[in-house]
């Protein structure tokens, strides 16, 4: 028995402006979250070390980072980014061919029979 393949299914499509797959997007968001949580852990460790060494008010700076970073990590991880740097809709720009101008008409590439190219005024 001969299996017949659908020619339409075998075509390859080039998609240049497609969004990444859901799996890739989730992976990227998880990495961003984990990086920010790593920074939070570093801030917490620096806070403890500075507190033990009696660093005074300087201890508040990494402590504020350790307290505020979870909020920003969640907001950044849940935000979806547009790929390619374009935000919103792009205006419609049709790709039309140049307008055809018959030879001998004004605006044609060739010389106009009623025009002298050496005349600075444009027409004779």
Secondary structure, DSSP 8 states (H G I E B T S, - for coil): ------TTTT-----SS----HHHHHHHHHHHHHHHHHHHHHHHHHHHHHHHTT-GGGHHHHHHHHHHHHHHHHHHHH----GGG--S--------------TTSTT-SS--TT--TT-TTS--
